[in-house]
Amino acid sequence: MCAGGVVVLLPFALWELTLESTPPLTPTALWLMVLAALLPGVVAYWVYGWTQKVLGASRVAVTLYLGPLYTAVAAWLILNEPMGWFHLLGGLMILAGVGLVMAQPSAPHKA
């Protein structure tokens, strides 16, 4: 998947480098790019795999529904995006759904 993404995005990245409006590649920018690649690309997958071992695949899969909630909170905290009533209502619905699934007892294992 990574190689496919590179093949698709490389022409656009090269084209963007030719534009005058492209910001210079500073050490800070390079560090932020590396950080943006490593955190989601390595750490998030490691944590996801670890939680699958601890909680089981079916319960961890439900937590993927928290993505929009994380995104809305991050946009509010980092980008100062306004929080609307629909964010709060959607967040409550997501948390309620995840809570209901997590509260269900897991199926007994057959040996």
Secondary structure as GFF3:
##gff-version 3
##sequence-region A 1 111
A	DSSP	alpha_helix	2	17	.	.	.	ID=ss1
A	DSSP	alpha_helix	27	38	.	.	.	ID=ss2
A	DSSP	pi_helix	39	43	.	.	.	ID=ss3
A	DSSP	alpha_helix	44	55	.	.	.	ID=ss4
A	DSSP	alpha_helix	57	62	.	.	.	ID=ss5
A	DSSP	three_ten_helix	63	66	.	.	.	ID=ss6
A	DSSP	alpha_helix	67	78	.	.	.	ID=ss7
A	DSSP	alpha_helix	85	103	.	.	.	ID=ss8
###
